[in-house]
Amino acid sequence: MPQSKKRHVAHQQHPHKSETQHKEEKNSNAVAVGVVFFGLIGFGIGFFIGGVDAVWMTGGAVVGAVGGYLFGKQIDKAFSK
């Protein structure tokens, strides 16, 4: 069947992303690297303070990992701007 030349073809409209939609967060390695690095540093400090006592080494590693997590989050926040 012939098409009318006066009639406009209906194009499919794609929804535009608005500025108010949240951006997808990129996976960053700063948090993981910070947790591992500071955890190892905390483990070493716990080893030197308490000797071969597992409580001191574990406590140092946990405190170091928490510090590394906070440090990595701040790095991500600073570079995302």
Buried (B, 14 or more C-beta within 10 A) or exposed (E): EEEEEEEEEEEEEEEEEEEEEEEEEEEBEBBEBBBBBBBBBBBBBBBEEBEEEEEBBBBBBBBBBBBBBBBBBEBBEEEEE
